[in-house]
Amino acid sequence: MSLFSELIEQVKQHPQKIVFPEGNDARVVKAAVRLAEDQVVLPVILGDKAEITKIAEQELPEQVEVIDPKKYPAASFDQMVSAFVERRKGKNTEDQARQMLQDVNYFGTMLVYLGKVAGLVSGAVHPTGDTVRPALQIIKTKPGISRTSGAFIMTRNDDQERYLFADCAINIAPDAQQLAEIAVASAKTARLFKIDPKVALLSFSTKGSAKAAEAAKVAEATKIAQQLAPEEAIDGELQFDAAFVPTVAKQKAPDSSIAGNANVFVFPELQSGNIGYKIAQRLGGFSAVGPILQGLNQPVSDLSRGANEDDVYKVAVITALQATLK
């Protein structure tokens, strides 16, 4: 059984309501219909029902719920506005809240916050900021986590090879503390995908082989991560070959507990992370699913705008799994 077949069977045991704000996109609508037909999740699509039905090119299954924010009952919308203003603690007025909640991502995120759905999947049409901003403002991060981060599950050979890459989507230049938090969060995310995490914090230096501020930051992040989660297998700073190839690890990092066997890779900044996962995807033949947002109180997932229908389906499964296990 493939990884996602396993995850689907797990999610089916406790079906979750997942909201899809982008009801005007064919990839999203068709994935949601499949999810309903396969009885994996209970999709809630935002938009005009007639338009969504036309995009689906079929009658919507009865398990699919459609909410048109423009026709949302006034009393329910008023409650949403009040909850939003309270959550924002004076940062937005009621008038501003009413305007902001016209945006489907804000509206969908409030459905998550209010417990009307278990999670949200967006980003097929909208850039990352449009998905992440409402999540950070409304759902917010878990205690002890200062920033959310974006991980990709990378699979190949019928999911027999499984790795996690982070942060490849959110934080442009994390400091040592933030990088450490990303490492710890990534270990927890890896377990969702049946990966026993061995976390490598990557650099162009291995254990001080190069002297530079960039490498020193990764070394410091490693120390912090080990203090935050002493029970986790975390090490750095490591070059990728030292982290991944056993023979190289023996030469470059013979005393490392995870060198040569790492399966969770934490990149030092967003530029290298984004480049790295796309090289693995396009040249290495890996399937890249994500980004999976880590560290939020409730699950919100940000699709790549290059995602296909199957990607939307898989990310929804992951989101439902996060909701089940949170």
C-alpha positions as CSV (number, residue, x, y, z in Angstrom):
1,M,0.0,0.0,0.0
2,S,1.4,3.4,-1.0
3,L,1.9,6.2,1.6
4,F,-1.2,8.1,0.5
5,S,-3.3,5.0,0.4
6,E,-2.3,4.4,4.0
7,L,-3.1,8.0,4.9
8,I,-6.4,8.0,3.1
9,E,-7.5,4.9,5.0
10,Q,-6.5,6.6,8.3
11,V,-8.4,9.8,7.5
12,K,-11.5,7.8,6.4
13,Q,-11.8,6.6,10.0
14,H,-12.6,10.1,11.2
15,P,-13.9,12.2,8.2
16,Q,-13.1,15.9,8.6
17,K,-14.8,19.0,7.1
18,I,-12.2,20.8,5.0
19,V,-12.9,24.2,3.4
20,F,-11.7,25.1,-0.1
21,P,-12.0,28.9,-0.6
22,E,-11.1,28.7,-4.3
23,G,-14.4,27.5,-5.7
24,N,-13.7,29.2,-9.0
25,D,-10.8,26.9,-9.9
26,A,-11.3,23.6,-11.7
27,R,-8.5,21.8,-10.0
28,V,-9.9,22.6,-6.6
29,V,-13.5,21.8,-7.4
30,K,-12.7,18.5,-9.1
31,A,-10.4,17.4,-6.3
32,A,-13.1,18.2,-3.8
33,V,-15.7,16.2,-5.7
34,R,-13.3,13.2,-5.8
35,L,-12.7,13.5,-2.0
36,A,-16.4,13.4,-1.4
37,E,-17.0,10.5,-3.8
38,D,-14.2,8.6,-2.2
39,Q,-15.6,9.4,1.3
40,V,-12.2,10.7,2.4
41,V,-13.2,14.2,3.7
42,L,-16.4,16.3,3.8
43,P,-15.6,19.2,1.4
44,V,-16.9,22.7,1.9
45,I,-16.4,24.8,-1.2
46,L,-16.8,28.6,-1.1
47,G,-18.5,30.3,-4.1
48,D,-21.6,30.4,-6.2
49,K,-23.2,26.9,-6.4
50,A,-24.2,27.2,-10.1
51,E,-20.7,28.2,-11.1
52,I,-19.1,25.4,-9.0
53,T,-21.5,22.8,-10.5
54,K,-20.6,24.0,-14.0
55,I,-16.9,23.8,-13.2
56,A,-17.4,20.3,-11.8
57,E,-19.1,19.2,-15.0
58,Q,-21.5,17.1,-12.9
59,E,-24.0,17.3,-10.1
60,L,-22.3,17.8,-6.9
61,P,-22.3,14.8,-4.5
62,E,-24.5,15.3,-1.5
63,Q,-21.4,15.3,0.8
64,V,-20.2,18.5,-0.8
65,E,-21.4,21.6,1.0
66,V,-21.3,24.9,-0.8
67,I,-21.2,28.2,1.0
68,D,-21.5,31.5,-0.9
69,P,-20.0,34.2,1.3
70,K,-22.1,36.8,-0.5
71,K,-25.3,35.0,0.6
72,Y,-24.2,34.0,4.1
73,P,-27.0,34.6,6.6
74,A,-26.7,38.1,8.1
75,A,-26.8,36.9,11.7
76,S,-24.1,34.3,11.2
77,F,-21.9,36.9,9.4
78,D,-22.4,39.4,12.3
79,Q,-21.2,36.7,14.7
80,M,-18.2,36.1,12.5
81,V,-17.4,39.8,12.4
82,S,-17.6,40.1,16.2
83,A,-15.3,37.0,16.6
84,F,-12.8,38.5,14.2
85,V,-12.7,41.9,15.9
86,E,-12.3,40.2,19.3
87,R,-9.5,37.9,18.0
88,R,-7.7,40.9,16.4
89,K,-7.7,42.7,19.8
90,G,-8.4,46.2,18.5
91,K,-6.2,45.9,15.4
92,N,-9.2,46.1,13.1
93,T,-12.5,47.9,13.4
94,E,-15.9,46.3,12.7
95,D,-16.0,48.1,9.3
96,Q,-12.6,46.8,8.4
97,A,-13.6,43.3,9.5
98,R,-16.6,43.3,7.3
99,Q,-14.5,44.4,4.4
100,M,-11.7,41.9,5.1
101,L,-14.2,39.0,5.5
102,Q,-15.3,39.6,1.9
103,D,-12.0,37.9,1.0
104,V,-12.6,34.1,0.7
105,N,-9.4,33.3,2.5
106,Y,-10.3,35.4,5.5
107,F,-13.8,34.0,5.4
108,G,-12.6,30.4,5.2
109,T,-10.0,30.9,7.9
110,M,-12.8,32.2,10.2
111,L,-14.8,29.0,9.5
112,V,-11.8,27.1,10.8
113,Y,-11.3,29.3,13.8
114,L,-15.0,29.1,14.8
115,G,-14.9,25.3,14.5
116,K,-17.3,25.1,11.6
117,V,-14.7,23.2,9.6
118,A,-11.5,21.4,10.7
119,G,-9.0,22.8,8.2
120,L,-8.5,24.9,5.1
121,V,-6.8,24.3,1.7
122,S,-6.0,27.3,-0.5
123,G,-3.3,28.6,-2.7
124,A,-4.1,27.2,-6.1
125,V,-5.0,30.7,-7.3
126,H,-3.8,32.9,-4.5
127,P,-0.1,33.6,-3.6
128,T,1.2,32.2,-0.4
129,G,0.8,35.4,1.6
130,D,-3.0,35.5,0.9
131,T,-3.3,32.1,2.5
132,V,-0.8,32.5,5.3
133,R,-1.7,36.0,6.5
134,P,-5.2,35.2,7.6
135,A,-4.0,32.1,9.3
136,L,-1.3,34.0,11.3
137,Q,-3.7,36.7,12.2
138,I,-6.6,34.5,13.3
139,I,-5.5,31.0,14.0
140,K,-2.0,31.9,15.1
141,T,0.9,29.7,16.1
142,K,1.2,27.2,18.9
143,P,2.8,28.1,22.2
144,G,6.6,28.1,21.8
145,I,6.6,28.7,18.1
146,S,7.2,32.2,16.8
147,R,6.7,31.5,13.1
148,T,4.9,29.0,10.9
149,S,6.9,27.2,8.3
150,G,6.3,25.3,5.1
151,A,7.4,21.7,4.6
152,F,7.2,19.4,1.6
153,I,6.8,15.7,1.7
154,M,9.1,14.3,-1.1
155,T,8.4,10.8,-2.3
156,R,9.7,8.5,-5.1
157,N,9.6,4.9,-6.2
158,D,6.0,4.3,-5.2
159,D,6.5,6.2,-2.0
160,Q,9.2,3.8,-0.8
161,E,11.5,6.8,-0.5
162,R,10.1,9.4,1.8
163,Y,11.8,12.6,2.9
164,L,10.7,15.9,4.4
165,F,12.1,19.3,3.3
166,A,11.6,22.6,5.2
167,D,11.3,25.5,5.2
168,C,10.7,25.8,1.5
169,A,7.8,28.3,1.5
170,I,7.5,30.9,4.2
171,N,10.5,32.3,6.1
172,I,12.9,34.2,3.9
173,A,15.8,34.4,6.4
174,P,15.1,32.7,9.7
175,D,17.4,33.4,12.6
176,A,18.9,30.6,14.7
177,Q,15.9,30.4,17.1
178,Q,13.4,30.2,14.2
179,L,15.5,27.7,12.4
180,A,15.6,25.5,15.5
181,E,11.8,25.7,15.8
182,I,11.5,24.7,12.2
183,A,13.7,21.7,12.8
184,V,11.6,20.5,15.8
185,A,8.3,21.1,14.0
186,S,9.6,19.2,11.0
187,A,10.4,16.2,13.1
188,K,6.8,16.1,14.3
189,T,5.4,16.6,10.8
190,A,7.6,13.7,9.5
191,R,5.8,11.3,11.8
192,L,2.5,12.0,10.1
193,F,4.1,10.3,7.0
194,K,5.5,7.3,8.8
195,I,9.0,8.7,8.8
196,D,11.2,8.1,11.8
197,P,12.8,11.6,11.8
198,K,16.5,12.0,11.6
199,V,16.8,15.8,11.2
200,A,19.8,17.5,9.5
201,L,20.2,21.2,9.6
202,L,21.9,21.9,6.3
203,S,24.7,24.3,5.4
204,F,27.7,24.6,3.0
205,S,29.8,23.7,6.0
206,T,30.1,20.4,8.0
207,K,30.9,20.7,11.7
208,G,32.9,23.9,11.3
209,S,34.7,23.1,8.0
210,A,33.9,26.6,6.8
211,K,34.0,29.7,8.9
212,A,31.2,32.1,8.1
213,A,28.3,33.7,9.8
214,E,25.8,31.7,7.7
215,A,27.3,28.4,8.9
216,A,27.6,29.6,12.5
217,K,23.9,30.4,12.5
218,V,23.1,26.8,11.5
219,A,25.4,25.5,14.2
220,E,23.7,27.7,16.8
221,A,20.3,26.6,15.6
222,T,21.3,23.0,16.0
223,K,22.2,23.6,19.7
224,I,18.9,25.3,20.3
225,A,16.9,22.6,18.6
226,Q,18.7,19.9,20.6
227,Q,17.8,21.8,23.8
228,L,14.2,22.3,22.7
229,A,13.7,18.7,21.9
230,P,16.4,16.5,23.4
231,E,14.3,13.4,22.6
232,E,14.7,14.1,18.8
233,A,17.5,13.0,16.5
234,I,18.8,16.4,15.3
235,D,22.2,17.4,14.1
236,G,24.0,20.0,12.1
237,E,25.6,22.0,10.6
238,L,25.9,19.4,7.8
239,Q,26.5,19.6,4.1
240,F,23.9,17.6,2.2
241,D,26.3,14.9,1.2
242,A,27.4,14.4,4.8
243,A,23.8,14.3,5.9
244,F,22.7,11.8,3.2
245,V,25.6,9.6,2.1
246,P,27.0,7.2,4.7
247,T,30.5,7.0,3.1
248,V,30.8,10.8,3.1
249,A,29.4,11.0,6.6
250,K,32.2,8.8,7.9
251,Q,34.8,11.2,6.5
252,K,33.1,14.5,7.3
253,A,31.1,13.8,10.4
254,P,32.2,10.5,12.0
255,D,30.7,11.4,15.4
256,S,27.3,12.5,14.2
257,S,24.3,10.5,15.3
258,I,22.4,11.0,12.1
259,A,24.9,11.9,9.4
260,G,24.5,9.6,6.4
261,N,21.0,8.6,7.4
262,A,19.1,11.9,7.5
263,N,15.6,11.9,6.2
264,V,14.4,15.4,7.3
265,F,16.3,18.3,5.8
266,V,16.1,21.8,7.2
267,F,17.4,24.4,4.8
268,P,19.2,27.5,6.2
269,E,17.0,30.0,4.4
270,L,14.1,30.1,2.0
271,Q,16.1,30.6,-1.2
272,S,18.0,27.3,-0.9
273,G,15.0,25.4,0.4
274,N,12.8,26.5,-2.5
275,I,15.5,25.7,-5.0
276,G,16.4,22.4,-3.4
277,Y,12.9,20.9,-3.4
278,K,12.3,22.0,-7.0
279,I,15.6,20.4,-8.2
280,A,14.6,17.2,-6.4
281,Q,11.2,17.3,-8.0
282,R,12.1,18.3,-11.6
283,L,15.5,16.5,-11.9
284,G,15.3,13.8,-9.3
285,G,11.8,12.6,-10.2
286,F,10.4,13.1,-6.7
287,S,6.8,13.9,-6.1
288,A,6.6,17.1,-4.0
289,V,3.4,17.6,-1.9
290,G,3.0,20.8,0.0
291,P,3.7,23.2,1.4
292,I,2.4,21.8,4.7
293,L,2.1,24.7,7.1
294,Q,3.7,23.7,10.5
295,G,3.2,25.2,13.9
296,L,-0.4,26.6,13.6
297,N,-3.1,25.9,16.2
298,Q,-5.4,24.5,13.5
299,P,-4.4,23.2,10.1
300,V,-4.2,25.4,7.1
301,S,-2.5,24.3,3.9
302,D,-1.1,26.4,1.2
303,L,-1.0,24.9,-2.3
304,S,1.5,25.8,-4.9
305,R,-0.1,27.7,-7.8
306,G,1.5,25.1,-10.1
307,A,-0.5,22.3,-8.3
308,N,-2.6,19.9,-10.2
309,E,-5.8,18.2,-9.2
310,D,-4.0,15.3,-7.6
311,D,-1.9,17.7,-5.5
312,V,-5.0,19.4,-4.2
313,Y,-6.4,16.0,-3.3
314,K,-3.3,14.9,-1.4
315,V,-2.9,18.2,0.4
316,A,-6.5,17.9,1.6
317,V,-5.8,14.4,2.9
318,I,-2.8,15.8,4.8
319,T,-4.8,18.7,6.2
320,A,-7.5,16.3,7.4
321,L,-4.8,14.1,9.0
322,Q,-3.4,17.1,10.8
323,A,-6.9,17.9,12.1
324,T,-7.4,14.3,13.3
325,L,-4.1,14.2,15.1
326,K,-3.8,17.7,16.5
